[in-house]
């Protein structure tokens, strides 16, 4: 696979190097933005951005490093000052979205406080049922020598295990939580690698990760094309900037395909991974050239949709916890009532 930096013409790399050397005012802008947006100055991306500008990292590294390639639109667009309010708003949105404004620590704590308290309440209720209620009924069942069904024996076993091995049970709970986290992370990894499957691609289309990847892809592509980078290399670098393996590989395939095909990408199966509107904008002008303004507008819509999704929260914990505790309580009630029914039947008979 051809390295993106080798496909970008050297004169273009030299122009990007010149922008990096003349980035003093941009560094001051980033510093001011860090003072305005809480937590922004501590962002790893911002620190990497400022460090690359201060050290004068060469353009060849910018177009091959995902964390830097996604910031090329900010670097290029900053040196082309907006001329109207709309473009100023677009630039601000792009700067905020590409860098990634993090919520403050207090906001993050507020978002997890209620779910955390609810989870603790679930554990307390579970502990009381298994440690207090179930042993009382278990003693009564043994006293009357009742034959208990499988569900009741399972419940008594859980109760005895908790009372005899509380530390082991704690480790089991922590292990279950770790396993759940591993499943979530593994699922995201699989989605990235198998997004070429139509059903998976459709299901993940509106996710935060996919929206941010497409926003970075279109933003980078628009500014590189406006910077006179050829279409093929611009698409390859935009794939790197997406920070998503699937879009990176598909962009490289498109760039390679364009080297041996003179036709457009519209309607081609190789371009189906990307928005048809964005692909059409690559030939949006009267002479079939890319429409930078259309691509910028599409990127702006992606950023707005991403902002509309809001910060990732933990509200899903509440209904999940309610379902879990409700199901467990129902299981306990049924498991304890079944022997009681048989006891009442035997006594009445």
Residue pairs with C-beta under 8 A, 6 or more apart in sequence:
1 252
1 256
2 236
2 252
2 255
2 256
3 64
4 63
4 64
4 69
4 233
4 236
4 237
4 239
4 240
4 252
5 13
5 59
5 60
5 61
5 63
5 64
7 232
7 233
7 236
7 255
8 59
8 63
8 229
8 233
8 237
9 229
9 230
9 233
12 59
12 227
12 228
12 229
12 233
13 58
13 59
13 60
13 63
14 59
15 227
16 59
16 62
16 63
16 72
16 75
16 76
16 227
17 56
17 58
17 59
19 75
19 76
19 79
20 52
20 53
20 56
20 57
20 58
20 59
20 62
20 75
21 56
22 79
23 53
23 75
25 78
26 53
26 74
26 75
26 78
26 79
27 50
27 53
27 54
29 78
30 46
30 49
30 50
31 41
31 50
33 40
33 95
33 99
34 40
34 41
34 46
35 41
37 96
37 101
38 104
39 101
39 102
39 103
39 104
39 105
40 46
40 99
40 101
40 102
42 102
43 99
43 100
43 101
43 102
45 67
45 71
45 99
45 100
46 99
48 67
48 68
49 68
49 71
49 74
49 99
52 61
52 62
52 68
53 75
57 68
61 68
62 68
62 69
62 71
62 72
62 75
63 69
63 72
63 237
63 240
64 240
65 240
66 240
66 241
66 242
66 243
66 248
67 243
69 220
69 237
69 238
69 240
69 241
70 98
70 216
70 220
70 241
70 242
70 243
71 98
71 99
72 220
72 223
72 224
72 237
72 241
73 94
73 98
73 219
73 220
73 222
73 223
74 94
74 95
74 98
74 99
76 223
76 224
76 226
76 227
77 91
77 94
77 223
78 91
80 226
82 88
82 90
82 91
90 296
90 300
93 300
93 303
93 304
93 307
94 219
94 299
94 300
94 303
97 212
97 215
97 303
97 306
97 307
98 216
98 219
103 111
103 311
107 311
111 311
111 313
111 314
112 314
114 318
115 314
115 315
115 317
115 318
115 321
118 317
118 318
118 321
119 317
119 321
122 321
122 324
122 325
123 173
125 325
125 329
126 325
126 328
127 162
129 328
129 329
129 332
130 155
130 158
130 159
130 162
130 163
131 159
131 162
131 163
133 332
133 336
134 155
134 156
134 158
134 159
134 332
134 336
135 159
135 163
137 336
137 339
137 340
138 156
138 159
141 148
141 152
141 156
141 339
144 343
146 339
146 342
146 343
147 339
147 342
148 156
148 338
148 339
149 335
149 338
149 339
151 331
151 334
151 335
151 338
152 335
152 336
152 338
152 339
154 335
155 331
155 332
155 335
155 336
161 168
161 169
162 169
188 209
191 200
191 204
192 244
192 245
192 246
193 245
193 246
194 200
195 201
195 204
195 246
195 273
196 246
196 250
196 273
201 273
204 210
208 306
208 309
208 312
209 244
210 244
211 302
211 305
211 306
211 309
212 302
212 306
213 242
213 243
213 244
213 247
214 242
214 247
214 274
214 275
214 278
214 302
215 299
215 302
215 303
215 306
216 238
216 241
216 242
216 243
217 238
217 239
217 241
217 242
217 247
217 251
217 274
217 278
218 238
218 275
218 278
218 295
218 298
218 299
218 302
219 241
219 296
219 299
219 302
219 303
220 234
220 237
220 238
220 241
220 242
221 234
221 235
221 238
221 278
221 295
222 292
222 295
222 296
222 299
224 233
224 234
224 237
224 238
225 231
225 234
225 290
225 292
225 295
226 292
229 237
231 258
231 282
231 290
232 254
232 255
232 258
232 259
233 255
235 251
235 254
235 255
235 258
236 251
236 252
236 254
236 255
238 251
239 247
239 248
239 249
239 250
239 251
239 252
239 255
240 248
240 251
242 248
242 251
246 273
247 273
247 274
250 270
250 273
250 274
253 270
254 265
254 270
254 271
257 268
257 270
258 265
264 282
264 283
264 288
265 271
265 279
265 282
265 283
266 276
266 279
266 280
266 282
266 283
271 279
275 298
277 298
278 295
278 298
281 290
281 291
281 294
281 295
281 298
282 290
282 291
282 295
283 289
283 290
284 290
284 291
284 294
285 291
